[in-house]
Amino acid sequence: MRVISRLCVAVAGVSLAVWAHAAGGPLRLESAGSLGPVPVTESTTYPLTIDEAEANYALEVRAVLKAGSGGIKLISPDGSELYQRPWGTRLSEDLVQLPQLGEAGEYQVLIETENAVGEWRVRVVELPPVARLKSVYWSGPLLIVVGLGFLLGWRWKANAPWRWFAVGALVRVAAFLLTVIGALAFHLTLRDSLEDSLPYVSFLAVESVVNGVASGVAMLAAILLAGFAFSPLRATCSNAVALGAGAGAGEALLSGVVTTLGTSIVFGTGPKSGKWLVRLAYDSALTPLLPLVEPSKFTCVIVCLMAASGLALLALGSRRFAPAFWSGLLLAGLYAGIGLTRVWSLDGAASKWWILCGALPFAAISVPILSWMSRTWRDSMAAGDAPMEEYLRLFDEEEAAVADVTDD
């Protein structure tokens, strides 16, 4: 448990250091506006000062209009139009690399609206050189290292059979399928009405919470089903936690392989991957040490899954409801928190490191839970009992002792 504790502290330290380093960032312009509730017709100009015309710049725009229309234009110092995009109702968004500007000076971002109700935001970011983007290659291999580290680490510490790690990976697949079913039910029943009645960012926040709760409930259900199907899982702490380690590590390994292949394809196809390269450059510009973000997030997620699976299977084996409740709450909070911080990064803080705000608190809670389970849920075979039988016997003895003291 000391290794897991130190790992979480290291992730937190790196995150804080990067946040401090990211203050300011490469933003050249960030403007946003809210239109309504009375329809607004206006034309507003925002100055954009370009000091280095040779650099590459990206423009990201997002507008959500419930009524009316609008658009954005980028005007050069000589009055020529470099970029133009109209806005209709609903969501309009775009991320493009601007053409080579040619000269430094004062550019203008023109926002025009006609009888519009809604909100908009525009960012102009200086992009890093393409050569610097190759560091993103490290993200996939690091995810694989994180997954293998937890698998081999828990195997070495607890000597849990490999089959329970494999069952954990299957549990994660089953939980994903259950989550998809829940998400489809939400989209078919409530999504449209919520999107019409709430501001767009608020709608995304509500959707993230709903999806997070659905993911947590689905994961808890899959863990409990595995516990019903395989009684050894609920017999020892090492087996129970191995299930969570297998679930999280399996997802990290798969993400690592997919990320590595995807990055290779993006850089290997050159101009054909223009949109992806712009997105990658945009994220790299706003997120220092971008390749460390996903490995850090998965470190927190795996720790939470280990604690949650241990609690859920402890509840199943001891026939007590409370540990299962706390397990579901931990999982729902984890996934909802990650979803909310992703929404926040879309509308406010641009750095992907803010996603760690949704995972770190739950990882910090999970570490003492794992430590508590390792101390109280013994795997010994004293008095000929099976491990869970001994745990229940000791638990009942403690309750009886407390009851005797209360009676006295």
N, C-alpha and C positions, 0 to 999 in steps of 0.2 A: 504493500500500500504506500510505502514511502516513495517508491519510484513514481507511482501514479500522481501522488501529491506534488512531487517536485516537477513533474511534467506539466501539470496544470498551472503551477506557479510560473514556470518558464513561458508557457503560452501567454499568460496574463502579462508578464513583464515585456515580452516582445510586442504584444499588442499596444500597451501603453507607450512604449518607446516609439513605435511607428506612428501612432496618433500624434504624438508631440512633434515628430519630424514632418508630418504631413500638413501642419498648420500653414495656411496660405495656399500652397499648391500651385499648379500651373494654370489656374483659371484666369482667362483674360476678360471674361464678361459672364456675369450670372444675374439675370433679371427674371422676375416673375410678377404676375398680376392676377387679380381676381375681378371678374366682370359680373355685375348684377348686384342685387336681384332684379333691378330695372335694366332692360336692354341698353347696351352701351355702344355708341358709334363714335370712334375716336381714331386718331393717328398719332402715335407716340414714337419718338426717335431716341435711341440710346447710343451714346458714343462708344466706339471700340477703338482703343489705341493700339496700333501694331508697331512694335519697335524693331522687330526682325522679320523682314519680308521673306527671307530665304527659308524660314522655318515652316513646318507644316501645322495646319490648324484644323480642328474638327468643330463642327457646329451640331449641337444636339437641341432639338426642339420638341416640346410636348404640349399639346393643347387639348382641352376637353370642353367642348361647347355644347350646352344643352339647347341653345337656340341661336339663330343668326349665323354669321360667317365671319371669317377673318383671314389673316395671312401674315407672313413674315417675309421681309426682303433684306438683303445685305447690299449696301451701296458703297462703292469705292470712293476715294477722295476726288476722283475726276467725274463722279456722277454716274458711272456705269453700274449696271445691276449684276452682281456676282452670284446671287442665290435668291430663289423665290419659291415659296410653297404656300398654297392656299389651305385654309382650314374649313372643314365642314362640321356638322354636328357629330357628336360622339368623339372618339379618340382619334387625334392626328399626331403622329410622332415620326421623327426622322433623325438619323445620325449620319452625317456625311463629312467626308474630308473636303475642305474647301480647295478650290483651284489655287495654284501658286499665285500669291497676291501681287508679287512684282515690285511693290514699293511700300515703304513704311509710311505711316501717317494716321490720320483720323478717319476711320471708317464709321459707317452708320448702320445700326440695326433698326429697321422700321417695322413697327407692329401696327397693323390696321385691323379694325373690327367694325362690323356693321350690324346693329341691333343684336349684339352678342351677349350671351349669359354663360358664364363658365370660368375657366382659369387656364393659365398658360405659364410656361417657363422655358427659358432659352439659356444655353451655356455655350461659350466659346472657349476651347481648351487648346493649348499648345501641345502638340503630340511629340513624343520622343522619337529619335531616329529608329528606323526599322531594325538596325543591327542590335539595339538594346532589347528588342522584343524577344530575342532568342532565349533570354533567361526564363521565359514562361515554360520552356521545355521541362524545367525542373519540377513543375507542379505535379505532373503525372507520376514520375518516379517517387517523389516524396509521399504521395498518397499511398503508393504500394508499400513503401517502407513503414508508414504508420500502421497499415493493416497487418503486415507481417510481424511488426513489433509487438502488437497486442496479442496476436495469436500465439507467437512463440513465447512471449513473456508470461502469459497466464498458463500456458502448457507447462513451462518450466517451474513456475511457482506452485501451482496446484496439482499438477500431474493429471489433469482432467483428460479423459479419452477424446481422441480426435473426432469421434462420431458426434459428440455434442456440439462442437464448433460447426460441423457440417449441418446439423439440425438447425442451429442458429441462423445460418445463411438462408436455409429454406424458410424459416420463420419470417425473415425480413422480406423475402419474395411474397409470401402469403399476406403479410401486412400491407405491402405495396398494392396488391390486387384489391384488398378490402378498402384501402384508402381511395383507390380509383372509383370503386362503386359508390362510396360516400360522396366523393366530389361530383360525380355524375348526378346523384340525387339532389345535391345542393344546386347545381347549375340548372336542372330541369324545374325545380320548384321555387327557389328564392332569388337566384342571381339577378334576373332581369328587373324584378321589382326593387331590389336593393340598389342596383346601379342607377335606376331612374330617380330614386328618392334621396340618395346621398351624394355629397361631393366625391369626385373620382378617387382621391387619395383615401378618404374615409371608407369608401367602398372597398378599396384594396386592403385596408387594414382589417375590416370586418371579415373579408374573404380569407385573409391569412389566418385569423384566429379560428374561423370555422374549419379550415383545412388542417390547421395544427391540432385542434382537438380531435378531428376525425383520424388523423395519423396516429395520435397517441392512443386512442381507443382501439384502433385496428391493431397496433403493435401489442397492446396488452392482451387483446383477444387471441392473437396468434401465439403469444407466449403461453397463455393458459391452456390453449388447445394442445400445444406440444407437451405441456406438463401432464395433462390427462392421458395423452397417448404414450408417454415414456415415463414411467414411474421413477427411474433412477435420477431424472432431472430434478425432482423435488426432494430427493433423499439427502443430497449433500450440497453445501455451499459452493464447492468448487465446480460441480456440474452445472448448478443453476447460473452461476456467473459466466461460465464458459459459453452458455447459450447466448447471452448478450454480447460477449466478446466476438463470437462467430457472426452474429447478425451485423454488428457495426464494422468489423474488419472485412467481412465479405463485401459490404457496400463500398468500403474504401478501396479495396482491391479492384473491384469492377470500375469504379469511377477513375482510378488511376490508369487502368488500361485504356478506357475510352478517351480520357483526356490526352494521353500520350499519342494515341492514333489520330485524334482530332487535330492536335497541334501539328503533327507531322503533315497531315493533309493540307492544313491552312498554309503552312510555309512552303510546301512542296508544289502547290498548284499556282502560286504566284498571283497574277492579276485576277484569275478566276475567283479567288477568295477575297476580293477587295473589301466587301462588307464586313467579313469576319476580321480581317486585318485592322480595319478602322475601329471596330468594337474593341479588339484586343489592345490597340494603341491607346484608345480612349480610357479604358480601365487601367492600363499601366500608368498613364499620365496622372491619374487621380489617386492611385493606390500604390504607395511605396511597397516594395517587396511583395508584389502581387502573387508570386508562386507559393508563398507561405500561407496565404489566406485559407485555402481549402484544406490543406493538411492540418492547420490549427483548428479549424472548425470540426473536422472529423475526429481529432483527438478528444475534444469536448463531448461530441456525440457518442463516441464509443464508451467513454467513462460513464455517461448517463445510462446507456443501454445495459451496461454490466450491472449497475446498481438497480435499475428498474426490473431486469429479469430476475435478479436475486430476490427482490421484495415480492414480486408476483408469485414466484414458485415457492417462496417461504409461506405465503398466504395459502397457497393451494395445499401444501403439505401439512401445515398446522391447522387447516380449516378455520382460519381467522380472516376476517374481511379487511381489517385496517391496513396491513401491508400492501394488499392489492390496490386499495384506494390511493395510497401514497405513490405507488408505482405508476398508476394511470395519470395522476396529477403531475408527476415528474416528466413523463413522456409528453403529455399534452402541452405543458408549459415550455418544454424544450422546443418542440416543433413550431408552436405558435410564436415563441420569442424570435426564432430564426426568421420566420416569415415576416413578422412585424419590422424587424431591422432591415430586411431586404426592401420593404416598402419605404422605410425611412431613407435608405440610400438612394431610392429613385427620386424622392421629392426634396430631400434636404441634404444631409451629409453624403457626399459623393463617394468617399473612400469605402471600398469593400471591407475594410477592417472593422467597420461598425457592425457587421454581421456577428462578430464575436460577442457583442453586447447581449445578443439573444441566447448565446450558448454558455458563456463563461459562468454566469450565476448558478446555473443548474449543474454544471460540472463541479463547481465548488461545493454544492450540497451533496453531490453523489459520492465524493471522496469519504466523508465521515460515515455515510451509509455503508459503503463497502467495508470500512474499517470496523464498524459495529457488527456487521454480519460475520466477518472473519473471526471476531472474538467470541460471539455468542452462539453461532450456529456451528457447533463442532462436528467434525466428521469421524470421530472416534467410534469404536464398537464396544464400549464398556458394558459389562454385565450381559453380553450376548445380544444387546439390542441392535436393531438396524439404526443407522444414523438419525433418521427422522424420529424414530420411536424414542431414542435417547433424548433428542432435543425436546420432544413433547413431555417426556417424563420430568426432565429438569425444569421445564417451564411450569408444569403443574406443581412441582415441589415449591418453586419460588412463590407461586400464587397462594399455595396453602400456608406458607410461612407468613406472608403478608396478612392473610386472613386471620391467623392465630394472633398476630401482634395487634390487629384491629380489635379482635374480640376481647383481648386482655385489657 
